[in-house]
Amino acid sequence: MPEAIIQAVKVSKSYGEQDAAAVPVIAPTDLSVFPGQIVALLGPSGCGKSSLLRMLTGLSTPTSGAVLWHGKPVAECAPNVAIVFQSFALFPWLTVSENVEAPLKARGVNAFERRKRSIKILDTVGLDGFEQAYPKELSGGMKQRVGFARALVVEPEVLFMDEPFSALDVLTAENLRSELLELWDKKAIPTKAIFIVTHNIEEAVLLADRIIVLGKHPGRIRTDFEVALPRPRDRKGQEFTNYVDYIYKVLTSPGKAEPEVPLPHEAQQPAAAGAEKPSHYQMLAHARPGGIAGLLELIDEQPNGREDIYRLADELSFELDDLLPIVDASHQLGFLTVEEGDAVITAAGREFVQAGILQRKDLFHDSVLANVTLIKQITKTLEAKRDHSAPEELFHDLLDEHFPEEEASRQMETAISWGRYAELFDYDAARQRLFIPQPEGAVENVAE
């Protein structure tokens, strides 16, 4: 095994004061970037992918642990890295050539050498003839080519990319991926390693030699494995599909032991990772009852009430981050199970689908009381109060002990949405109070 270019040793990241109020984003993590590899970092939204990238590049300081560049602390050296961002981040008042020369100018390179290197790299990325154009004259794909050229002109040892294709249309993104691979495979660029953050599973399997999948709350490595497929890779091939399915299984089974990586060589195993510890309150998936009902209806129509989550997302033109919360919510309520990357409707889920509007509310009512600790606690508290009401802040404060402030607010929003649909309680937004509506004629005294 060659020496690592970049090595993260027990790095963690928290935001806020370094006490009990600090919000952990990345749990202590070990990670190394070796020469000759394209590494893809995957994970759900909010798991800390970009935070980890920033620590590896030296843009952000870890809360604990250390990042080493060729064995030396990154703060003590000038790591030769470059970053391609999701947004094009070009200077609109500069020409294409001037945008590409900007990092060289910042490094003190003389004008003649800057010009020479910018012309060469622009030709390499297919922008010959556009040197004097301004960003406003370019298409999205051409703007991102400028971003690649600006990153590559400094001849980085490691090229970092933060979702570089997500702002592009499908055909342009596919074309740029192919061109990047061609430059890499033909060694047309001096870069020794590429580290790409992406939410696109197929993109990761298509590009990467090695894939790392993060879990969240806080972010931690759930699996780290090599993709043992030669290039060019066939998207429709069974081995390619096996890798895609494996990653979906990991992402849709938080807290469970990871399934075996589908590698042709038995000796290669995924990196071990600790299971995430559940909090006192389970993390509610942010999905509305209508979305849950719609998903269950789709699954119920499939043979055996079973559908591959990956294919379902593709058919619905959903991003994984859009579909997974609805799948997770259905699973939390006992309406679905997730087996080997497939969503399987349960007997309770099928009963829900076949019920009328009012009966669905009754079934949802029973399910949330049986499965959701927070809603059960809200309901019991309101029932115990003489006026059957309580300030939202009471429950928000309880959640603050287990979740970051923003997530605690989202948890309350979801709980209120589910509780209202189940007709367990209602919410007075003006007074910020939850209450159980009283029968007509009953004396109600909602305290301030």
LOZAKE-677612 format. One record per residue (C-alpha): x, y, z; residue in one letter. Coordinates in nm, 2 decimals, padded with zeros to 4 digits. Example, Ala and Ser with C-alpha at 12.3 -4.5 7.8 and 13.67 -1.06 7.14 Angstrom:
2
node c1:01.23	c2:-00.45	c3:00.78	type:A
node c1:01.37	c2:-00.11	c3:00.71	type:S
***
This chain:
448
node c1:00.00	c2:00.00	c3:00.00	type:M
node c1:00.15	c2:00.34	c3:-00.10	type:P
node c1:00.19	c2:00.62	c3:00.15	type:E
node c1:-00.13	c2:00.82	c3:00.20	type:A
node c1:-00.13	c2:01.17	c3:00.06	type:I
node c1:-00.38	c2:01.29	c3:00.31	type:I
node c1:-00.46	c2:01.12	c3:00.63	type:Q
node c1:-00.74	c2:01.21	c3:00.88	type:A
node c1:-00.67	c2:01.07	c3:01.23	type:V
node c1:-00.97	c2:01.07	c3:01.46	type:K
node c1:-01.10	c2:01.40	c3:01.32	type:V
node c1:-01.43	c2:01.52	c3:01.45	type:S
node c1:-01.63	c2:01.84	c3:01.39	type:K
node c1:-01.88	c2:02.02	c3:01.62	type:S
node c1:-02.04	c2:02.36	c3:01.59	type:Y
node c1:-02.12	c2:02.58	c3:01.89	type:G
node c1:-01.95	c2:02.62	c3:02.22	type:E
node c1:-01.73	c2:02.33	c3:02.33	type:Q
node c1:-01.96	c2:02.20	c3:02.60	type:D
node c1:-02.28	c2:02.01	c3:02.63	type:A
node c1:-02.44	c2:02.26	c3:02.39	type:A
node c1:-02.20	c2:02.18	c3:02.10	type:A
node c1:-02.37	c2:02.01	c3:01.80	type:V
node c1:-02.16	c2:01.71	c3:01.67	type:P
node c1:-02.15	c2:01.70	c3:01.29	type:V
node c1:-01.87	c2:01.45	c3:01.23	type:I
node c1:-01.79	c2:01.17	c3:01.49	type:A
node c1:-01.42	c2:01.08	c3:01.53	type:P
node c1:-01.32	c2:00.94	c3:01.19	type:T
node c1:-01.02	c2:00.79	c3:01.03	type:D
node c1:-00.98	c2:00.83	c3:00.66	type:L
node c1:-00.69	c2:00.82	c3:00.41	type:S
node c1:-00.65	c2:00.93	c3:00.05	type:V
node c1:-00.40	c2:00.74	c3:-00.15	type:F
node c1:-00.24	c2:00.81	c3:-00.49	type:P
node c1:-00.39	c2:00.65	c3:-00.80	type:G
node c1:-00.75	c2:00.65	c3:-00.67	type:Q
node c1:-01.08	c2:00.84	c3:-00.74	type:I
node c1:-01.26	c2:00.84	c3:-00.41	type:V
node c1:-01.63	c2:00.91	c3:-00.38	type:A
node c1:-01.80	c2:01.02	c3:-00.06	type:L
node c1:-02.17	c2:00.94	c3:-00.04	type:L
node c1:-02.43	c2:01.00	c3:00.23	type:G
node c1:-02.77	c2:01.15	c3:00.31	type:P
node c1:-02.83	c2:01.52	c3:00.33	type:S
node c1:-02.69	c2:01.67	c3:00.65	type:G
node c1:-02.44	c2:01.39	c3:00.72	type:C
node c1:-02.14	c2:01.62	c3:00.70	type:G
node c1:-01.99	c2:01.53	c3:00.36	type:K
node c1:-01.89	c2:01.89	c3:00.28	type:S
node c1:-01.77	c2:01.95	c3:00.64	type:S
node c1:-01.54	c2:01.64	c3:00.60	type:L
node c1:-01.41	c2:01.77	c3:00.26	type:L
node c1:-01.33	c2:02.11	c3:00.40	type:R
node c1:-01.13	c2:01.95	c3:00.69	type:M
node c1:-00.93	c2:01.73	c3:00.45	type:L
node c1:-00.84	c2:02.03	c3:00.23	type:T
node c1:-00.74	c2:02.25	c3:00.53	type:G
node c1:-01.02	c2:02.50	c3:00.48	type:L
node c1:-01.17	c2:02.40	c3:00.82	type:S
node c1:-01.00	c2:02.30	c3:01.14	type:T
node c1:-01.12	c2:01.98	c3:01.31	type:P
node c1:-01.27	c2:02.01	c3:01.66	type:T
node c1:-01.05	c2:01.72	c3:01.76	type:S
node c1:-00.81	c2:01.49	c3:01.58	type:G
node c1:-00.56	c2:01.58	c3:01.31	type:A
node c1:-00.53	c2:01.60	c3:00.93	type:V
node c1:-00.19	c2:01.51	c3:00.79	type:L
node c1:-00.04	c2:01.60	c3:00.45	type:W
node c1:00.23	c2:01.34	c3:00.37	type:H
node c1:00.26	c2:01.27	c3:00.74	type:G
node c1:00.28	c2:01.63	c3:00.85	type:K
node c1:00.00	c2:01.84	c3:01.01	type:P
node c1:-00.18	c2:02.02	c3:00.74	type:V
node c1:-00.15	c2:02.35	c3:00.93	type:A
node c1:00.23	c2:02.33	c3:00.90	type:E
node c1:00.25	c2:02.29	c3:00.53	type:C
node c1:00.08	c2:02.42	c3:00.21	type:A
node c1:-00.12	c2:02.12	c3:00.07	type:P
node c1:-00.13	c2:02.12	c3:-00.30	type:N
node c1:-00.51	c2:02.08	c3:-00.35	type:V
node c1:-00.78	c2:02.24	c3:-00.55	type:A
node c1:-01.16	c2:02.24	c3:-00.53	type:I
node c1:-01.44	c2:02.23	c3:-00.79	type:V
node c1:-01.76	c2:02.35	c3:-00.64	type:F
node c1:-02.12	c2:02.28	c3:-00.71	type:Q
node c1:-02.19	c2:02.64	c3:-00.80	type:S
node c1:-01.96	c2:02.76	c3:-01.08	type:F
node c1:-01.82	c2:03.04	c3:-00.86	type:A
node c1:-01.66	c2:03.23	c3:-01.15	type:L
node c1:-01.58	c2:03.60	c3:-01.14	type:F
node c1:-01.83	c2:03.76	c3:-01.38	type:P
node c1:-01.61	c2:04.06	c3:-01.45	type:W
node c1:-01.31	c2:03.84	c3:-01.56	type:L
node c1:-01.27	c2:03.66	c3:-01.89	type:T
node c1:-01.24	c2:03.28	c3:-01.91	type:V
node c1:-00.86	c2:03.31	c3:-01.93	type:S
node c1:-00.85	c2:03.56	c3:-01.64	type:E
node c1:-01.07	c2:03.33	c3:-01.42	type:N
node c1:-00.84	c2:03.04	c3:-01.48	type:V
node c1:-00.53	c2:03.25	c3:-01.41	type:E
node c1:-00.67	c2:03.38	c3:-01.09	type:A
node c1:-00.53	c2:03.11	c3:-00.85	type:P
node c1:-00.19	c2:03.13	c3:-01.03	type:L
node c1:-00.19	c2:03.51	c3:-00.98	type:K
node c1:-00.27	c2:03.45	c3:-00.61	type:A
node c1:00.03	c2:03.22	c3:-00.59	type:R
node c1:00.26	c2:03.49	c3:-00.74	type:G
node c1:00.32	c2:03.32	c3:-01.08	type:V
node c1:00.44	c2:03.57	c3:-01.34	type:N
node c1:00.21	c2:03.68	c3:-01.62	type:A
node c1:00.38	c2:03.49	c3:-01.90	type:F
node c1:00.37	c2:03.16	c3:-01.71	type:E
node c1:00.01	c2:03.22	c3:-01.61	type:R
node c1:-00.10	c2:03.28	c3:-01.97	type:R
node c1:00.10	c2:02.98	c3:-02.09	type:K
node c1:-00.06	c2:02.74	c3:-01.84	type:R
node c1:-00.41	c2:02.87	c3:-01.88	type:S
node c1:-00.41	c2:02.83	c3:-02.25	type:I
node c1:-00.28	c2:02.47	c3:-02.21	type:K
node c1:-00.54	c2:02.37	c3:-01.96	type:I
node c1:-00.83	c2:02.54	c3:-02.14	type:L
node c1:-00.73	c2:02.34	c3:-02.45	type:D
node c1:-00.72	c2:02.02	c3:-02.24	type:T
node c1:-01.08	c2:02.07	c3:-02.11	type:V
node c1:-01.22	c2:02.16	c3:-02.45	type:G
node c1:-01.24	c2:02.54	c3:-02.42	type:L
node c1:-00.99	c2:02.64	c3:-02.68	type:D
node c1:-01.12	c2:02.96	c3:-02.85	type:G
node c1:-01.32	c2:03.08	c3:-02.55	type:F
node c1:-01.03	c2:03.25	c3:-02.37	type:E
node c1:-01.17	c2:03.60	c3:-02.40	type:Q
node c1:-01.54	c2:03.51	c3:-02.34	type:A
node c1:-01.71	c2:03.62	c3:-02.02	type:Y
node c1:-01.90	c2:03.38	c3:-01.79	type:P
node c1:-02.24	c2:03.53	c3:-01.90	type:K
node c1:-02.17	c2:03.41	c3:-02.26	type:E
node c1:-02.12	c2:03.05	c3:-02.15	type:L
node c1:-02.36	c2:02.76	c3:-02.10	type:S
node c1:-02.37	c2:02.58	c3:-01.76	type:G
node c1:-02.15	c2:02.30	c3:-01.89	type:G
node c1:-01.89	c2:02.54	c3:-02.02	type:M
node c1:-01.89	c2:02.73	c3:-01.70	type:K
node c1:-01.81	c2:02.41	c3:-01.51	type:Q
node c1:-01.54	c2:02.34	c3:-01.76	type:R
node c1:-01.39	c2:02.67	c3:-01.66	type:V
node c1:-01.42	c2:02.56	c3:-01.30	type:G
node c1:-01.23	c2:02.24	c3:-01.38	type:F
node c1:-00.96	c2:02.43	c3:-01.57	type:A
node c1:-00.92	c2:02.68	c3:-01.28	type:R
node c1:-00.87	c2:02.39	c3:-01.04	type:A
node c1:-00.64	c2:02.19	c3:-01.26	type:L
node c1:-00.42	c2:02.48	c3:-01.37	type:V
node c1:-00.24	c2:02.48	c3:-01.03	type:V
node c1:-00.16	c2:02.11	c3:-01.10	type:E
node c1:-00.30	c2:01.99	c3:-00.77	type:P
node c1:-00.18	c2:01.67	c3:-00.62	type:E
node c1:-00.54	c2:01.60	c3:-00.50	type:V
node c1:-00.84	c2:01.74	c3:-00.68	type:L
node c1:-01.15	c2:01.78	c3:-00.46	type:F
node c1:-01.50	c2:01.81	c3:-00.61	type:M
node c1:-01.81	c2:01.90	c3:-00.41	type:D
node c1:-02.11	c2:01.77	c3:-00.62	type:E
node c1:-01.96	c2:01.92	c3:-00.94	type:P
node c1:-02.22	c2:01.79	c3:-01.18	type:F
node c1:-02.54	c2:01.84	c3:-00.97	type:S
node c1:-02.62	c2:02.18	c3:-01.12	type:A
node c1:-02.60	c2:02.06	c3:-01.48	type:L
node c1:-02.85	c2:01.89	c3:-01.71	type:D
node c1:-02.83	c2:01.52	c3:-01.74	type:V
node c1:-02.66	c2:01.51	c3:-02.09	type:L
node c1:-02.40	c2:01.78	c3:-02.00	type:T
node c1:-02.32	c2:01.61	c3:-01.67	type:A
node c1:-02.27	c2:01.28	c3:-01.84	type:E
node c1:-02.04	c2:01.43	c3:-02.10	type:N
node c1:-01.83	c2:01.60	c3:-01.84	type:L
node c1:-01.80	c2:01.28	c3:-01.63	type:R
node c1:-01.68	c2:01.09	c3:-01.94	type:S
node c1:-01.42	c2:01.37	c3:-02.02	type:E
node c1:-01.30	c2:01.37	c3:-01.66	type:L
node c1:-01.24	c2:01.00	c3:-01.67	type:L
node c1:-01.07	c2:01.02	c3:-02.00	type:E
node c1:-00.83	c2:01.29	c3:-01.87	type:L
node c1:-00.76	c2:01.07	c3:-01.56	type:W
node c1:-00.72	c2:00.74	c3:-01.74	type:D
node c1:-00.49	c2:00.89	c3:-02.00	type:K
node c1:-00.29	c2:01.07	c3:-01.73	type:K
node c1:-00.35	c2:01.40	c3:-01.92	type:A
node c1:-00.35	c2:01.58	c3:-01.58	type:I
node c1:-00.08	c2:01.57	c3:-01.31	type:P
node c1:-00.34	c2:01.50	c3:-01.03	type:T
node c1:-00.25	c2:01.20	c3:-00.83	type:K
node c1:-00.59	c2:01.15	c3:-00.66	type:A
node c1:-00.95	c2:01.28	c3:-00.69	type:I
node c1:-01.19	c2:01.31	c3:-00.40	type:F
node c1:-01.55	c2:01.37	c3:-00.51	type:I
node c1:-01.85	c2:01.44	c3:-00.28	type:V
node c1:-02.18	c2:01.33	c3:-00.45	type:T
node c1:-02.54	c2:01.22	c3:-00.36	type:H
node c1:-02.57	c2:01.03	c3:-00.69	type:N
node c1:-02.51	c2:00.66	c3:-00.63	type:I
node c1:-02.47	c2:00.57	c3:-01.00	type:E
node c1:-02.22	c2:00.85	c3:-01.05	type:E
node c1:-02.01	c2:00.72	c3:-00.76	type:A
node c1:-02.01	c2:00.36	c3:-00.90	type:V
node c1:-01.93	c2:00.50	c3:-01.25	type:L
node c1:-01.64	c2:00.72	c3:-01.15	type:L
node c1:-01.49	c2:00.59	c3:-00.83	type:A
node c1:-01.22	c2:00.33	c3:-00.75	type:D
node c1:-01.32	c2:00.35	c3:-00.39	type:R
node c1:-01.65	c2:00.45	c3:-00.22	type:I
node c1:-01.71	c2:00.58	c3:00.13	type:I
node c1:-02.07	c2:00.60	c3:00.27	type:V
node c1:-02.14	c2:00.82	c3:00.57	type:L
node c1:-02.42	c2:00.78	c3:00.82	type:G
node c1:-02.55	c2:01.08	c3:01.01	type:K
node c1:-02.63	c2:01.23	c3:01.36	type:H
node c1:-02.33	c2:01.26	c3:01.37	type:P
node c1:-02.16	c2:01.17	c3:01.05	type:G
node c1:-01.95	c2:00.85	c3:01.06	type:R
node c1:-01.82	c2:00.60	c3:00.81	type:I
node c1:-02.06	c2:00.32	c3:00.76	type:R
node c1:-01.88	c2:00.14	c3:00.48	type:T
node c1:-01.56	c2:00.20	c3:00.29	type:D
node c1:-01.48	c2:-00.03	c3:-00.01	type:F
node c1:-01.31	c2:-00.06	c3:-00.35	type:E
node c1:-01.51	c2:-00.09	c3:-00.67	type:V
node c1:-01.35	c2:-00.39	c3:-00.85	type:A
node c1:-01.48	c2:-00.31	c3:-01.20	type:L
node c1:-01.27	c2:-00.22	c3:-01.50	type:P
node c1:-01.34	c2:00.09	c3:-01.70	type:R
node c1:-01.54	c2:00.18	c3:-01.90	type:P
node c1:-01.82	c2:00.05	c3:-01.68	type:R
node c1:-02.15	c2:-00.08	c3:-01.80	type:D
node c1:-02.44	c2:00.08	c3:-01.62	type:R
node c1:-02.67	c2:-00.21	c3:-01.72	type:K
node c1:-02.42	c2:-00.48	c3:-01.62	type:G
node c1:-02.51	c2:-00.70	c3:-01.32	type:Q
node c1:-02.19	c2:-00.62	c3:-01.13	type:E
node c1:-02.26	c2:-00.25	c3:-01.16	type:F
node c1:-02.62	c2:-00.30	c3:-01.05	type:T
node c1:-02.50	c2:-00.51	c3:-00.75	type:N
node c1:-02.28	c2:-00.22	c3:-00.63	type:Y
node c1:-02.57	c2:00.03	c3:-00.67	type:V
node c1:-02.80	c2:-00.20	c3:-00.48	type:D
node c1:-02.55	c2:-00.25	c3:-00.20	type:Y
node c1:-02.51	c2:00.12	c3:-00.14	type:I
node c1:-02.89	c2:00.17	c3:-00.14	type:Y
node c1:-02.91	c2:-00.11	c3:00.12	type:K
node c1:-02.66	c2:00.07	c3:00.34	type:V
node c1:-02.84	c2:00.41	c3:00.31	type:L
node c1:-03.19	c2:00.26	c3:00.37	type:T
node c1:-03.08	c2:00.06	c3:00.67	type:S
node c1:-02.94	c2:00.31	c3:00.93	type:P
node c1:-02.83	c2:00.15	c3:01.25	type:G
node c1:-02.82	c2:-00.20	c3:01.11	type:K
node c1:-02.51	c2:-00.41	c3:01.03	type:A
node c1:-02.40	c2:-00.35	c3:00.68	type:E
node c1:-02.46	c2:-00.62	c3:00.42	type:P
node c1:-02.16	c2:-00.78	c3:00.25	type:E
node c1:-02.00	c2:-00.58	c3:-00.02	type:V
node c1:-02.07	c2:-00.74	c3:-00.36	type:P
node c1:-01.70	c2:-00.79	c3:-00.46	type:L
node c1:-01.57	c2:-01.07	c3:-00.68	type:P
node c1:-01.28	c2:-01.11	c3:-00.44	type:H
node c1:-01.40	c2:-01.26	c3:-00.11	type:E
node c1:-01.09	c2:-01.13	c3:00.07	type:A
node c1:-01.20	c2:-00.77	c3:00.04	type:Q
node c1:-01.44	c2:-00.66	c3:00.31	type:Q
node c1:-01.60	c2:-00.32	c3:00.40	type:P
node c1:-01.45	c2:-00.12	c3:00.67	type:A
node c1:-01.61	c2:-00.18	c3:01.01	type:A
node c1:-01.81	c2:00.11	c3:01.15	type:A
node c1:-02.00	c2:00.15	c3:01.48	type:G
node c1:-02.37	c2:00.15	c3:01.46	type:A
node c1:-02.53	c2:00.48	c3:01.54	type:E
node c1:-02.68	c2:00.50	c3:01.89	type:K
node c1:-03.04	c2:00.57	c3:01.90	type:P
node c1:-03.15	c2:00.87	c3:02.10	type:S
node c1:-03.43	c2:00.86	c3:02.36	type:H
node c1:-03.66	c2:01.00	c3:02.09	type:Y
node c1:-03.63	c2:00.83	c3:01.75	type:Q
node c1:-03.55	c2:01.06	c3:01.46	type:M
node c1:-03.88	c2:01.12	c3:01.28	type:L
node c1:-03.85	c2:01.12	c3:00.91	type:A
node c1:-03.98	c2:01.44	c3:00.76	type:H
node c1:-04.27	c2:01.32	c3:00.54	type:A
node c1:-04.63	c2:01.43	c3:00.52	type:R
node c1:-04.92	c2:01.18	c3:00.57	type:P
node c1:-05.02	c2:01.24	c3:00.21	type:G
node c1:-04.68	c2:01.15	c3:00.08	type:G
node c1:-04.68	c2:00.84	c3:00.30	type:I
node c1:-05.02	c2:00.74	c3:00.16	type:A
node c1:-04.91	c2:00.79	c3:-00.20	type:G
node c1:-04.60	c2:00.58	c3:-00.16	type:L
node c1:-04.79	c2:00.30	c3:00.01	type:L
node c1:-05.04	c2:00.30	c3:-00.28	type:E
node c1:-04.75	c2:00.27	c3:-00.53	type:L
node c1:-04.59	c2:-00.02	c3:-00.34	type:I
node c1:-04.92	c2:-00.20	c3:-00.30	type:D
node c1:-04.97	c2:-00.20	c3:-00.68	type:E
node c1:-04.64	c2:-00.39	c3:-00.73	type:Q
node c1:-04.62	c2:-00.77	c3:-00.75	type:P
node c1:-04.61	c2:-00.91	c3:-00.40	type:N
node c1:-04.63	c2:-00.55	c3:-00.26	type:G
node c1:-04.26	c2:-00.51	c3:-00.31	type:R
node c1:-04.05	c2:-00.26	c3:-00.51	type:E
node c1:-03.68	c2:-00.19	c3:-00.54	type:D
node c1:-03.62	c2:00.16	c3:-00.39	type:I
node c1:-03.36	c2:00.25	c3:-00.65	type:Y
node c1:-03.59	c2:00.16	c3:-00.94	type:R
node c1:-03.88	c2:00.34	c3:-00.77	type:L
node c1:-03.68	c2:00.66	c3:-00.73	type:A
node c1:-03.57	c2:00.64	c3:-01.10	type:D
node c1:-03.93	c2:00.58	c3:-01.22	type:E
node c1:-04.06	c2:00.88	c3:-01.01	type:L
node c1:-03.77	c2:01.10	c3:-01.12	type:S
node c1:-03.70	c2:01.15	c3:-00.74	type:F
node c1:-03.36	c2:01.22	c3:-00.59	type:E
node c1:-03.28	c2:00.96	c3:-00.32	type:L
node c1:-03.28	c2:01.24	c3:-00.06	type:D
node c1:-03.65	c2:01.31	c3:-00.16	type:D
node c1:-03.77	c2:00.95	c3:-00.15	type:L
node c1:-03.59	c2:00.81	c3:00.15	type:L
node c1:-03.77	c2:01.03	c3:00.42	type:P
node c1:-04.11	c2:00.90	c3:00.29	type:I
node c1:-03.98	c2:00.54	c3:00.30	type:V
node c1:-03.83	c2:00.59	c3:00.65	type:D
node c1:-04.16	c2:00.74	c3:00.78	type:A
node c1:-04.36	c2:00.45	c3:00.64	type:S
node c1:-04.12	c2:00.21	c3:00.80	type:H
node c1:-04.13	c2:00.39	c3:01.14	type:Q
node c1:-04.51	c2:00.37	c3:01.13	type:L
node c1:-04.51	c2:00.00	c3:01.06	type:G
node c1:-04.66	c2:00.03	c3:00.71	type:F
node c1:-04.34	c2:-00.08	c3:00.53	type:L
node c1:-04.03	c2:-00.29	c3:00.59	type:T
node c1:-03.70	c2:-00.25	c3:00.40	type:V
node c1:-03.54	c2:-00.57	c3:00.29	type:E
node c1:-03.22	c2:-00.58	c3:00.09	type:E
node c1:-03.29	c2:-00.24	c3:-00.07	type:G
node c1:-03.66	c2:-00.32	c3:-00.14	type:D
node c1:-03.96	c2:-00.15	c3:00.02	type:A
node c1:-04.21	c2:-00.42	c3:00.12	type:V
node c1:-04.57	c2:-00.33	c3:00.23	type:I
node c1:-04.68	c2:-00.48	c3:00.56	type:T
node c1:-05.03	c2:-00.61	c3:00.64	type:A
node c1:-05.09	c2:-00.28	c3:00.83	type:A
node c1:-04.97	c2:-00.09	c3:00.53	type:G
node c1:-05.21	c2:-00.28	c3:00.30	type:R
node c1:-05.50	c2:-00.22	c3:00.54	type:E
node c1:-05.42	c2:00.15	c3:00.53	type:F
node c1:-05.42	c2:00.16	c3:00.15	type:V
node c1:-05.75	c2:-00.02	c3:00.12	type:Q
node c1:-05.92	c2:00.19	c3:00.39	type:A
node c1:-06.15	c2:00.50	c3:00.33	type:G
node c1:-06.05	c2:00.85	c3:00.43	type:I
node c1:-06.18	c2:00.84	c3:00.79	type:L
node c1:-06.06	c2:00.49	c3:00.85	type:Q
node c1:-05.71	c2:00.59	c3:00.74	type:R
node c1:-05.71	c2:00.85	c3:01.00	type:K
node c1:-05.80	c2:00.59	c3:01.27	type:D
node c1:-05.53	c2:00.36	c3:01.15	type:L
node c1:-05.27	c2:00.64	c3:01.14	type:F
node c1:-05.39	c2:00.73	c3:01.49	type:H
node c1:-05.32	c2:00.38	c3:01.62	type:D
node c1:-04.99	c2:00.36	c3:01.44	type:S
node c1:-04.83	c2:00.68	c3:01.57	type:V
node c1:-04.94	c2:00.60	c3:01.93	type:L
node c1:-04.78	c2:00.26	c3:01.90	type:A
node c1:-04.46	c2:00.36	c3:01.73	type:N
node c1:-04.38	c2:00.73	c3:01.79	type:V
node c1:-04.25	c2:00.81	c3:02.14	type:T
node c1:-04.27	c2:01.19	c3:02.10	type:L
node c1:-04.63	c2:01.19	c3:01.98	type:I
node c1:-04.73	c2:00.95	c3:02.25	type:K
node c1:-04.57	c2:01.18	c3:02.51	type:Q
node c1:-04.74	c2:01.49	c3:02.37	type:I
node c1:-05.08	c2:01.32	c3:02.38	type:T
node c1:-05.04	c2:01.19	c3:02.73	type:K
node c1:-04.93	c2:01.53	c3:02.85	type:T
node c1:-05.22	c2:01.71	c3:02.69	type:L
node c1:-05.47	c2:01.45	c3:02.83	type:E
node c1:-05.33	c2:01.50	c3:03.18	type:A
node c1:-05.36	c2:01.88	c3:03.18	type:K
node c1:-05.68	c2:02.03	c3:03.31	type:R
node c1:-05.73	c2:02.25	c3:03.01	type:D
node c1:-05.58	c2:01.99	c3:02.77	type:H
node c1:-05.32	c2:02.23	c3:02.63	type:S
node c1:-04.95	c2:02.29	c3:02.67	type:A
node c1:-04.69	c2:02.53	c3:02.52	type:P
node c1:-04.50	c2:02.40	c3:02.22	type:E
node c1:-04.18	c2:02.52	c3:02.40	type:E
node c1:-04.22	c2:02.25	c3:02.66	type:L
node c1:-04.17	c2:01.97	c3:02.41	type:F
node c1:-03.92	c2:02.17	c3:02.21	type:H
node c1:-03.70	c2:02.20	c3:02.52	type:D
node c1:-03.72	c2:01.82	c3:02.56	type:L
node c1:-03.61	c2:01.77	c3:02.20	type:L
node c1:-03.32	c2:02.02	c3:02.24	type:D
node c1:-03.15	c2:01.76	c3:02.48	type:E
node c1:-03.13	c2:01.51	c3:02.19	type:H
node c1:-03.11	c2:01.71	c3:01.87	type:F
node c1:-02.95	c2:02.03	c3:01.73	type:P
node c1:-03.18	c2:02.33	c3:01.75	type:E
node c1:-03.28	c2:02.33	c3:01.38	type:E
node c1:-03.35	c2:01.96	c3:01.38	type:E
node c1:-03.55	c2:01.99	c3:01.71	type:A
node c1:-03.78	c2:02.24	c3:01.53	type:S
node c1:-03.82	c2:02.01	c3:01.23	type:R
node c1:-03.90	c2:01.72	c3:01.46	type:Q
node c1:-04.18	c2:01.93	c3:01.62	type:M
node c1:-04.32	c2:02.03	c3:01.28	type:E
node c1:-04.34	c2:01.67	c3:01.18	type:T
node c1:-04.49	c2:01.56	c3:01.51	type:A
node c1:-04.76	c2:01.83	c3:01.48	type:I
node c1:-04.83	c2:01.74	c3:01.12	type:S
node c1:-04.88	c2:01.37	c3:01.21	type:W
node c1:-05.07	c2:01.44	c3:01.54	type:G
node c1:-05.31	c2:01.67	c3:01.35	type:R
node c1:-05.38	c2:01.42	c3:01.08	type:Y
node c1:-05.44	c2:01.15	c3:01.34	type:A
node c1:-05.67	c2:01.39	c3:01.52	type:E
node c1:-05.48	c2:01.34	c3:01.84	type:L
node c1:-05.42	c2:01.71	c3:01.90	type:F
node c1:-05.43	c2:02.04	c3:01.73	type:D
node c1:-05.19	c2:02.34	c3:01.72	type:Y
node c1:-05.26	c2:02.71	c3:01.78	type:D
node c1:-04.99	c2:02.89	c3:01.58	type:A
node c1:-05.07	c2:03.23	c3:01.73	type:A
node c1:-05.03	c2:03.11	c3:02.09	type:R
node c1:-04.77	c2:02.84	c3:02.00	type:Q
node c1:-04.97	c2:02.59	c3:02.20	type:R
node c1:-05.07	c2:02.23	c3:02.14	type:L
node c1:-05.42	c2:02.13	c3:02.26	type:F
node c1:-05.68	c2:01.86	c3:02.24	type:I
node c1:-06.00	c2:02.01	c3:02.09	type:P
node c1:-06.29	c2:01.98	c3:02.33	type:Q
node c1:-06.64	c2:01.86	c3:02.25	type:P
node c1:-06.89	c2:02.13	c3:02.17	type:E
node c1:-07.03	c2:02.29	c3:02.48	type:G
node c1:-06.74	c2:02.19	c3:02.70	type:A
node c1:-06.57	c2:02.46	c3:02.90	type:V
node c1:-06.22	c2:02.52	c3:02.75	type:E
node c1:-05.97	c2:02.75	c3:02.91	type:N
node c1:-05.65	c2:02.76	c3:02.71	type:V
node c1:-05.40	c2:02.94	c3:02.93	type:A
node c1:-05.15	c2:03.19	c3:02.80	type:E
***
